[in-house]
């Protein structure tokens, strides 16, 4: 099945070169793939995956190991960001 994976700020460095301009890549994943499976596939450090959204809905850290992705969903990940 196909899902979209987005990584922002410094996490975009983990995306394939062609995807870094748009911060997004469409990927084929097997049924049963979880949020953490996809984060690990791109080798993002778990500690840097602060804000995780599926189709704009927050996925709490305790649910990331068990939340199975569905075809057509978009998983977006942001690192901790500071500002003022």
C-alpha positions in Angstrom: 0.0 0.0 0.0 1.1 3.6 -0.5 1.5 6.2 2.2 3.2 9.6 2.2 6.0 10.3 4.7 7.0 13.9 5.5 9.9 15.0 7.6 10.6 18.6 8.6 13.5 20.8 9.7 16.7 18.8 10.3 14.8 15.5 9.9 14.4 16.2 6.2 18.1 15.2 5.9 17.0 11.6 6.4 14.8 11.7 3.2 16.1 10.7 -0.2 17.8 13.6 -2.0 14.9 14.1 -4.5 12.4 14.4 -1.6 14.2 17.0 0.4 12.8 19.9 -1.7 9.3 19.0 -0.8 9.9 17.3 2.5 7.7 14.4 1.3 8.1 11.0 -0.3 5.5 8.5 -1.3 6.4 5.0 -0.2 5.1 1.5 -0.6 4.8 -0.3 2.7 3.4 -3.7 3.6 0.0 -4.0 5.4 0.5 -3.7 9.2 3.3 -1.1 9.0 3.2 1.1 12.1 4.3 4.7 12.7 7.5 3.5 14.3 8.2 1.0 11.5 8.2 3.9 9.0 10.3 6.2 11.3 12.8 3.4 11.6 12.8 2.7 7.9 14.2 6.2 7.3 16.5 5.9 10.3 15.1 9.0 12.1 16.3 9.1 15.7 13.3 8.4 17.9 14.3 11.1 20.4 14.1 13.6 17.6 10.6 12.7 16.6 8.8 15.1 18.8 5.6 16.0 16.9 4.1 13.1 14.9 0.9 13.6 12.9 -1.2 11.3 10.7 -3.3 13.3 8.4 -3.0 16.3 10.8 -4.0 14.3 13.9 -1.4 14.0 16.7 -0.1 10.6 17.5 1.0 10.4 21.2 4.4 8.7 21.9 2.7 5.8 23.7 0.6 5.0 20.6 3.4 5.1 17.9 4.5 1.5 18.3 1.0 0.2 17.7 -0.6 2.7 15.4 -0.9 0.9 12.0 -0.8 3.1 8.9 -3.6 2.8 6.3 -3.4 3.3 2.6 -3.3 6.9 1.5 -2.4 8.3 4.9 0.3 10.9 5.4 2.7 10.6 8.3 4.4 13.9 9.2 7.3 14.2 11.7 8.9 17.3 13.3 11.8 17.5 15.7 11.6 19.7 18.8 11.6 23.3 17.8 12.4 26.3 19.9 11.5 29.9 19.1 10.3 33.1 20.4 
